[in-house]
Amino acid sequence: IQSCSLQEDTSGISSPDNYFRKYSECQSVVNSCYIPIKSIYTYQYMLATECVTDIAYCPSGTLDASLDISPAVPRFGSTVWTQGYLGVQRCNFAVEGIEQAFSNGIITEEQYYQLLCEAKTLRAFYYWTLTCFFGDVPFYFDNVSNNEVLAKIQVLPRMDADETRDKVIADLRSIAPLAPQTRTCDNEGNRLGAACAYMLIAKMAMWNKEWDVALEALGSLETIYGSLSQYDYAENILFRNKNTPESIMEVQHTYTQGGLTYTSNVACICQPYPRAANSAVYDGVEIPELGNQSTVWSAMRPNVYFCQGLQSKMSKDIRRNYNMAWGYEDKTFNSTNTRPWCGPKFWCPDMQSSADGNNYKVFRYADALLMMSECYFYKEDYETSVRYLDMTRTRAGLDNYTYRTPVRLEEEIRNERARELFGEFQRKYDLVRWGIWYDAVTANSDYAYLQLNTENSRIKPCHRYYPIPDKEVTYSKNNLDNKEYNAYGL
């Protein structure tokens, strides 16, 4: 299966007639649908989603971190576009083949619902990523099986993101209740299923301000996952701890020295910097657990707004010692007078070179509970909103929240999402969804490129989304556009 854009090459695609001949072949095609996720979830995606926000930055030579981005030079946008639509293409192929295999009696009803939910959930995940990253994007559920379908897809324009999300929500709502109602960690091989489908329904419904739709899906998740208090915070959030009970979706990685390697590189920008040559000394402090073979790059850092305001090192919040590192054991780093390094939540013990074998947390149950708090807030049920907000606060060792005004509660929900989900590839998406990204970043970033009225400032309101790469606009015969970027002379 091949794709580099919406201009798809059908010559390498097996047809459902000659491939979906038994359950194992159906499962193999669904396996291929996961592969593009690994190309998206890299250190550059961390830069694009967490380091151009109000709580973190990275003084990196990688220009995504400083918003040196335009339609002509889309940086990591090219990867997200290519891999996102490669994922969509593979999922469309899988869905059609699975439906045909079931109609032909090749797979059982139980296998059918499990595989179909998995394929449709993955397709929804790609569309969620594309709409969060680019805004309005082309939408299609067609399997590219012939040149007629290919010709139609090549010239698709942007479709309103709300409409795309509604179509995907309807697709997931039809299948999620029919699949096994289990936690992801209880699925064979930690495969995605109903739990992740419900999470994506809620994520997209909240973008569309469909609070009741989101709450229905989140209620199903609450039934599956139960009380948050049963999930220990440290055990469930450390990236090194794989497929933990609280996880709804993780990016799977494996590293075995001299053997199997399936890794990425996020830890390279999330560990103390620099490392002294031939040693386990990081920024002046020996950290034996990190070893002496790791490669570390210019690091992502919590900014002053986060580390001295939202989650200071003197607070009672137990999450502070996992999100941030001011020192190691009883020794303080050389370069943490005002800002810490990212904490052990992201570290990869004994990393060899840049081979980060951690799993990355994409969706967790705590996120779902905070989403419920937000939904109830916008439905003006403030008592229930506070009840769900306190679930993550209590686990973190904070006092229950005292309600005063709606404005303060809204701010606290947003701040609590920053504390709970720090570094989990979502902060920019939240800020854009709330309509405050530009103002929040320019007011709070410590990075000159992301501040207003500085000599090196690059930030513009259009940067809330990445531009569609110019080459994709050309492939579409100019049916695609970058009007928002063009309005700022980019």
C-alpha positions in Angstrom: 0.0 0.0 0.0 1.6 3.2 -1.1 0.8 6.9 -0.7 2.7 10.2 -0.5 -0.3 12.5 -0.6 -3.9 12.5 -1.8 -2.4 11.6 -5.1 -2.5 7.9 -4.5 -0.8 5.1 -6.4 -3.3 2.2 -6.7 -0.8 -0.2 -8.4 0.5 -1.6 -5.0 -2.9 -2.1 -3.4 -4.2 -5.6 -3.0 -7.9 -5.9 -3.6 -10.3 -7.4 -1.0 -11.0 -10.2 -3.4 -7.5 -11.6 -3.3 -6.4 -10.8 0.2 -9.1 -10.9 2.9 -9.4 -14.7 2.7 -9.2 -15.5 6.4 -9.1 -13.9 9.8 -5.3 -13.6 10.0 -5.2 -11.8 6.7 -7.9 -9.3 7.9 -5.9 -8.7 11.1 -2.7 -8.2 9.1 -4.3 -5.4 7.1 -5.5 -3.7 10.3 -2.0 -4.1 11.7 -0.7 -2.0 8.8 -3.1 0.8 9.7 -1.1 1.4 12.9 2.3 2.0 11.1 1.8 5.7 10.1 1.2 6.7 13.7 4.9 5.9 14.5 6.1 8.4 11.9 3.9 11.1 13.4 4.7 10.6 17.1 8.3 11.8 17.1 10.2 14.6 18.8 9.1 17.0 16.0 5.4 16.3 16.9 6.3 17.1 20.5 7.7 20.4 19.3 4.6 21.2 17.2 2.0 20.3 19.9 3.7 21.1 23.2 6.6 23.5 22.6 4.6 26.2 20.9 2.2 26.6 23.7 1.7 28.6 26.9 3.5 26.0 29.1 6.6 24.9 27.3 9.2 25.8 24.7 12.3 24.4 23.1 15.3 26.5 21.9 15.9 23.9 19.1 17.4 24.3 15.7 14.3 22.4 14.5 12.3 25.2 13.1 8.9 23.9 14.0 9.8 25.0 17.5 10.1 28.6 16.4 7.2 28.6 13.9 9.4 29.1 10.8 6.6 27.6 8.8 4.8 28.5 5.6 3.0 26.7 2.8 6.3 26.6 0.8 8.2 25.3 3.8 5.7 23.4 5.9 8.3 21.6 8.0 6.8 18.7 10.0 3.4 19.5 8.3 4.6 17.4 5.3 5.0 14.3 7.5 1.7 14.7 9.3 -0.1 15.2 6.0 1.5 12.3 4.2 1.3 9.9 7.1 -2.2 11.0 8.1 -3.6 10.3 4.7 -1.6 7.1 4.3 -3.4 6.0 7.5 -6.8 7.0 6.1 -6.1 5.1 2.9 -5.1 2.0 4.7 -8.1 2.1 7.0 -10.5 2.6 4.1 -9.0 -0.4 2.4 -9.3 -2.4 5.7 -12.9 -1.4 6.4 -14.1 -2.4 2.9 -12.2 -5.7 3.1 -13.5 -6.6 6.5 -17.1 -5.9 5.5 -16.7 -8.1 2.4 -15.0 -10.9 4.4 -18.0 -10.9 6.8 -20.6 -10.9 4.1 -18.8 -13.9 2.5 -18.8 -15.8 5.8 -15.0 -15.8 6.2 -15.0 -14.2 9.7 -17.4 -14.6 12.6 -19.7 -11.9 13.8 -17.5 -11.4 16.9 -14.3 -11.1 14.8 -16.2 -8.7 12.4 -17.2 -6.3 15.2 -13.7 -6.3 16.8 -11.8 -5.8 13.5 -14.3 -3.2 12.1 -14.2 -1.2 15.4 -10.4 -1.3 15.4 -10.1 -0.1 11.7 -12.7 2.6 12.1 -11.2 3.8 15.3 -7.8 4.1 13.6 -9.4 6.0 10.7 -11.0 8.3 13.2 -7.7 8.9 14.9 -6.1 10.0 11.7 -9.0 12.4 10.9 -8.8 13.7 14.5 -5.1 14.4 14.0 -5.5 16.0 10.6 -8.3 18.3 11.7 -6.5 19.3 14.9 -3.3 19.9 12.9 -4.5 21.5 9.7 -8.1 22.6 10.4 -10.3 22.0 7.4 -9.0 19.1 5.3 -10.2 16.8 2.5 -12.5 14.0 3.7 -13.3 10.7 2.1 -14.2 7.2 3.2 -13.8 5.6 -0.3 -11.4 2.8 -0.9 -9.1 3.8 -3.7 -9.8 0.8 -5.8 -9.7 2.2 -9.4 -8.6 5.3 -11.3 -12.1 6.8 -11.2 -12.1 7.0 -7.4 -8.4 8.2 -7.5 -9.3 11.0 -9.9 -12.1 12.2 -7.6 -9.9 12.1 -4.4 -7.0 13.9 -6.0 -9.0 17.1 -6.5 -11.0 17.2 -3.2 -11.0 20.6 -1.5 -10.9 21.4 2.1 -14.1 20.3 3.9 -15.3 22.1 7.0 -13.6 20.4 10.0 -16.9 20.3 12.0 -18.6 18.4 9.2 -15.7 16.0 8.9 -15.9 15.4 12.7 -19.6 14.8 12.6 -19.3 12.2 9.9 -16.5 10.4 11.8 -18.5 10.6 15.0 -21.6 9.0 13.4 -19.3 6.3 11.9 -17.9 5.4 15.4 -21.2 5.6 17.2 -22.5 2.9 14.9 -19.8 0.4 15.8 -18.4 1.2 19.3 -21.3 -0.3 21.2 -21.1 -3.6 19.2 -17.4 -4.2 20.0 -16.1 -5.7 23.3 -16.5 -3.1 26.1 -13.0 -3.5 27.5 -10.1 -1.4 28.6 -7.3 -1.2 26.0 -4.9 -3.0 28.3 -7.3 -5.9 28.5 -7.4 -6.3 24.7 -5.1 -8.9 23.2 -1.9 -7.2 22.1 -3.3 -3.9 23.6 -5.2 -3.4 20.3 -7.5 -0.4 20.0 -11.2 -1.0 20.4 -14.4 0.5 21.9 -12.6 2.5 24.6 -10.5 4.5 22.1 -13.6 4.8 19.9 -15.5 6.5 22.7 -12.6 8.8 23.5 -12.4 9.9 19.9 -16.1 10.5 19.7 -15.8 12.7 22.7 -12.7 14.5 21.5 -14.3 15.4 18.2 -17.7 16.2 19.7 -16.0 18.7 22.1 -14.4 20.5 19.1 -17.9 20.8 17.7 -19.4 21.9 21.1 -21.7 18.9 21.1 -21.5 18.4 24.8 -24.2 15.8 25.2 -22.7 13.6 22.4 -19.3 13.9 24.2 -20.8 13.0 27.6 -22.6 10.0 26.3 -19.3 8.6 25.0 -17.4 9.6 28.1 -20.1 7.9 30.2 -19.4 4.7 28.4 -15.7 5.1 29.2 -16.5 5.7 32.9 -18.5 2.4 32.9 -15.5 0.6 31.4 -12.7 2.2 33.5 -14.4 2.8 36.8 -12.9 5.0 39.6 -9.7 6.9 38.9 -8.5 6.3 42.4 -7.7 2.6 41.5 -5.0 3.8 39.1 -1.8 4.9 40.7 -0.5 8.1 39.2 3.2 7.3 38.9 2.6 3.8 37.6 0.2 4.9 34.9 1.8 8.1 33.5 5.5 7.2 33.2 6.2 6.7 29.5 8.6 3.8 30.3 5.7 1.8 31.9 4.0 0.3 28.9 0.3 -0.4 28.3 -0.7 0.6 31.8 -4.3 0.0 33.0 -5.3 3.7 32.8 -4.2 4.1 29.2 -6.7 4.3 26.4 -4.1 4.6 23.6 -0.3 4.4 23.6 2.2 4.5 20.7 3.9 1.1 20.9 7.7 1.0 20.8 10.2 -1.8 21.4 14.0 -1.8 21.9 16.2 -4.8 22.5 19.9 -4.3 22.3 21.2 -6.3 19.3 17.7 -7.4 18.4 14.3 -6.0 17.7 14.2 -2.2 17.3 11.0 -0.1 16.9 11.7 3.2 18.5 11.3 7.0 18.2 13.2 9.9 19.7 11.0 12.0 22.0 13.2 11.4 25.1 16.1 13.0 23.2 14.5 16.4 23.9 13.0 15.5 27.3 16.1 14.6 29.3 18.5 17.0 31.0 21.0 18.6 28.6 23.9 18.4 27.9 25.4 15.0 28.7 29.1 15.0 29.5 31.1 12.8 27.1 31.5 9.1 28.0 29.5 9.5 31.3 26.1 9.5 32.9 26.5 13.2 33.9 23.6 15.3 32.7 23.8 19.1 33.2 26.4 18.5 36.0 24.6 15.7 37.8 25.1 12.0 37.5 21.9 10.1 36.7 22.9 6.4 36.6 19.4 5.3 35.4 19.9 7.2 32.1 23.2 5.6 31.4 26.2 6.9 29.4 25.1 6.1 25.8 22.1 8.3 25.3 21.9 11.1 22.8 20.3 14.3 24.1 19.4 17.4 22.0 18.4 20.9 22.9 15.7 20.2 25.4 12.0 21.1 25.8 11.5 23.0 29.0 8.6 24.0 31.1 8.3 27.8 31.0 8.1 30.2 34.0 4.3 30.4 33.7 4.0 26.7 34.2 6.8 26.0 36.7 6.4 29.0 38.9 2.6 29.4 38.6 0.6 26.4 37.5 2.8 23.7 39.2 5.6 25.1 41.3 8.2 22.9 42.9 6.9 24.0 46.3 3.3 22.9 45.7 1.6 19.8 47.2 1.0 18.5 43.7 2.7 15.1 43.4 2.8 15.5 39.6 5.5 18.2 39.9 8.2 15.7 40.5 7.3 13.7 37.3 6.6 16.6 34.9 9.7 18.6 36.0 13.2 17.9 37.2 15.0 20.7 39.2 17.7 18.2 40.3 18.3 14.5 40.8 18.1 13.0 44.3 19.8 15.5 46.5 21.8 17.4 43.7 20.6 20.4 41.7 21.3 20.7 38.0 23.6 23.5 36.8 21.0 25.2 34.6 17.7 25.1 36.6 17.8 28.4 38.4 14.5 29.6 36.9 13.3 26.7 34.8 13.5 23.0 35.3 14.1 20.2 32.7 11.3 17.9 31.8 10.9 15.2 34.5 11.2 11.4 34.7 7.7 11.0 33.2 9.5 11.2 29.8 13.0 9.8 30.5 14.1 6.6 28.8 16.4 4.6 31.1 19.6 3.4 29.5 18.7 4.8 26.1 21.1 3.7 23.4 21.9 6.7 21.2 18.5 8.2 20.1 16.5 4.9 20.3 13.7 5.9 22.7 11.9 2.6 23.4 9.3 4.2 25.7 5.6 4.0 24.8 4.0 7.5 24.4 0.8 8.1 26.2 -1.8 9.5 23.7 -5.1 9.2 25.6 -5.5 8.3 29.3 -8.6 8.0 31.5 -7.7 11.0 33.5 -8.1 13.1 30.3 -11.6 11.7 29.8 -12.6 12.7 33.4 -11.3 16.2 32.8 -13.3 16.3 29.5 -16.4 15.4 31.5 -15.7 18.3 33.9 -15.4 20.6 30.9 -18.6 19.3 29.2 -20.6 19.8 32.4 -19.2 23.2 32.8 -20.4 24.3 29.4 -23.8 22.8 30.3 -23.8 25.1 33.4 -23.9 22.1 35.8 -21.1 23.5 37.9 -21.5 21.1 40.8 -20.9 18.1 38.6 -18.1 19.8 36.8 -16.3 20.3 40.1 -16.9 16.7 41.1 -15.1 15.4 38.0 -12.4 18.1 38.3 -11.6 17.0 41.8 -10.9 13.4 40.7 -7.6 14.3 39.2 -6.8 16.9 41.8 -7.4 14.4 44.6 -5.1 11.8 43.1 -2.5 14.5 42.7 -2.6 15.4 46.4 -4.4 18.7 46.0 -7.3 20.0 48.0 -10.8 19.9 46.6 -11.6 22.9 44.4 -13.8 25.6 45.9 -16.3 27.0 43.4 -16.6 30.7 43.2 -17.5 31.9 39.7 -17.9 30.3 36.3 -15.0 32.3 35.0 -12.6 31.0 37.7 -13.9 27.4 37.2 -13.3 27.5 33.5 -9.7 28.8 34.1 -9.1 26.0 36.7 -10.3 23.3 34.3 -7.9 24.6 31.7 -5.0 24.8 34.2 -5.7 21.3 35.5 -5.5 19.9 32.0 -2.1 21.6 31.7 -0.9 20.0 35.0 -2.3 16.5 34.4 -1.5 16.2 30.6 1.8 18.0 30.4 3.8 16.7 27.5 1.1 14.4 26.2 0.9 16.0 22.7 -2.4 17.9 23.3 -1.8 21.3 24.8 -1.8 23.2 21.5 -4.9 21.4 20.4 -6.7 22.4 23.6 -5.7 26.1 23.2 -6.8 26.2 19.6 -10.1 24.4 20.5 -10.7 27.0 23.2 -9.9 29.9 20.7 -7.1 31.3 22.9 -3.9 29.8 21.4 -2.4 33.0 20.0 -3.1 35.2 23.1 -2.1 32.5 25.6 1.3 31.8 23.8 2.2 35.4 23.2 1.4 36.3 26.8 3.2 33.4 28.5 6.0 32.0 26.3 9.6 32.4 27.4 10.8 32.0 23.8 11.5 35.2 21.8 10.2 33.7 18.6 6.8 33.2 20.2 6.5 36.6 21.9 5.0 39.8 20.5 7.1 42.9 19.7 10.5 41.1 19.8 13.1 41.4 17.0 12.9 37.7 16.2 9.2 37.1 16.6 7.6 34.8 14.1 4.3 34.0 15.6 1.1 34.9 13.7 -2.6 34.0 14.4 -2.5 31.7 11.3 0.0 29.5 13.0 -2.9 28.0 15.1 -2.9 25.4 12.3 -0.2 24.2 10.0 -0.5 25.1 6.3 -1.3 22.5 3.7 2.1 21.9 1.9 2.2 23.8 -1.4 2.9 20.6 -3.4 -0.4 19.2 -2.1 -2.2 22.3 -3.3 -0.6 21.7 -6.8 -1.6 18.0 -6.8 -5.2 19.1 -6.1 -5.2 21.4 -9.2 -5.5 24.3 -6.7 -8.7 23.0 -5.2 -6.9 23.1 -1.9 -5.7 26.5 -0.5 -3.9 28.3 2.3 -6.0 31.5 2.4 -5.4 32.1 6.1 -1.6 32.0 5.6 -1.8 34.0 2.4 -3.6 36.8 4.4 -0.5 37.2 6.5 1.8 37.3 3.5 3.0 33.7 3.8 
